[in-house]
Amino acid sequence: AASTAPTPRGERFGWQCIMEDEGVSSPGNSKFGTGSPGRGNKGYAQIHDPRHQRERYERFVGKPGKEISFQQLKDHIENLYSSKEEANERLRALGLPCQSLEQHFYSCLVRRFEKLPVVEEYARTFFSAIEKFAEGNTEIQAFGRIMQNRLSENVAVVLKTLKETAKKLLHQQLEERNLGAAQADLEAQWADWQKNGLPLSVCDAVVMHMYEANDAEELMEQVRPLAGSPGPGLPDIARVPGREFRETLLAFQMKLAEFYISDFHYMYFEIDRDALQPCKGMLTNNQAFQLARRMAHVDEPEEMAVPGSRFALQDELSNTVSRLADKKVISLSECIDDIFANLISLRWKARGGIDRHKVGKLVE
């Protein structure tokens, strides 16, 4: 499987870009240059108030050189998502482009530690923790893929919402299967599910509620083998470990998200490959225009398209180009979740619609 943790790199869209924007000294250098595309030092400085930000970054990063535990990593990731959203709001209010999650991560480190060797040391420790704990934890995997610009930041929100929704549906199943039961009995039954596993039939009901038939059946094909004795043949008796059910659900949703933006990502990586400097999750105005035009070109025969979708795709291309006109630089997450969102949807329709089952089920 591909690594989920990005390696600290010396290109300008990595830590050097952040060091330049912050105006932080490094050993043997007073400054790294002129800052990142589309932002001046003065404009960037306006989004942070050092009187209030120092404590946030200290909570986020802790101390360098110390191994990060699983819970610390989870807390750091949540704090990073939170501070990133606040930074996005401030940047938008100032009319400035949002950073990628990786850029924001290094920005936090720079403001916390100031010196490049310490920033690099902590980054290595942090990425090592991601590698260590990513296997078996979809949310950490998703974080790594967002840092690698393989998923948009909104996927983290989707996974969190999915997890909360699944828990609510499980409670709903519990109540429906124990109508009129006292609260103490419901709590005892819930504790039993937590300890001994969820009835396979309950898992099936939750999945069928959350997904359309084809996707639900594909997901249940992954859930059924998790059931213990006496096996899937007796779904009301067979139990599925709660954690394994949750992780299977989240991993499936993450793969759905990857599939949905697969065309977009393929074209983005082509542009990244041909760029003089790595994009690192940020597209220049010209690169975004190129990507939009590529997304609007469809190779499949027109008779395969959903009626009217080819015209709608070209109309949306004009809208997308118009929205890009005043942007000097744009993050990949902004493209996927906002500016290119309709273009991505209409491209699928122009290609004949989303049907993963015609091209094969999701694979690793």
Stockholm file with secondary structure:
# STOCKHOLM 1.0

chainA/1-364         AASTAPTPRGERFGWQCIMEDEGVSSPGNSKFGTGSPGRGNKGYAQIHDPRHQRERYERFVGKPGKEISFQQLKDHIENLYSSKEEANERLRALGLPCQSLEQHFYSCLVRRFEKLPVVEEYARTFFSAIEKFAEGNTEIQAFGRIMQNRLSENVAVVLKTLKETAKKLLHQQLEERNLGAAQADLEAQWADWQKNGLPLSVCDAVVMHMYEANDAEELMEQVRPLAGSPGPGLPDIARVPGREFRETLLAFQMKLAEFYISDFHYMYFEIDRDALQPCKGMLTNNQAFQLARRMAHVDEPEEMAVPGSRFALQDELSNTVSRLADKKVISLSECIDDIFANLISLRWKARGGIDRHKVGKLVE
#=GR chainA/1-364 SS CCCCSCCCCCSTTTHHHHHHHHTCCBTTBSCCSSCSTTCCHHHHHTTCCHHHHHHHHHHHHCCTTSCCCHHHHHHHHHHHHHHHHHHHHHHHHTTCCCCCHHHHHHHHHHHHHCSHHHHHHHHHHHHHHHHHHHTTCHHHHHHHHHHTTSSCTHHHHHHHHHHHHHHHHHHHHHHHTTTTCCHHHHHHHHHHHHHHCEEHHHHHHHHHHHSCHHHHHHHHHHHGGGCCTTCTTSTTTCEECHHHHHHHHHHHHHHHHHHHTHHHHHHHHHHHHHSSSCCTTEEEHHHHHHHHHHHTCCCSCGGGSCTTHHHHHHHHHHHHHHHHTTCSEEEHHHIIIIITHHHHHHHHHHTTCCCHHHHCCCCC
#=GC SS_cons         CCCCSCCCCCSTTTHHHHHHHHTCCBTTBSCCSSCSTTCCHHHHHTTCCHHHHHHHHHHHHCCTTSCCCHHHHHHHHHHHHHHHHHHHHHHHHTTCCCCCHHHHHHHHHHHHHCSHHHHHHHHHHHHHHHHHHHTTCHHHHHHHHHHTTSSCTHHHHHHHHHHHHHHHHHHHHHHHTTTTCCHHHHHHHHHHHHHHCEEHHHHHHHHHHHSCHHHHHHHHHHHGGGCCTTCTTSTTTCEECHHHHHHHHHHHHHHHHHHHTHHHHHHHHHHHHHSSSCCTTEEEHHHHHHHHHHHTCCCSCGGGSCTTHHHHHHHHHHHHHHHHTTCSEEEHHHIIIIITHHHHHHHHHHTTCCCHHHHCCCCC
//
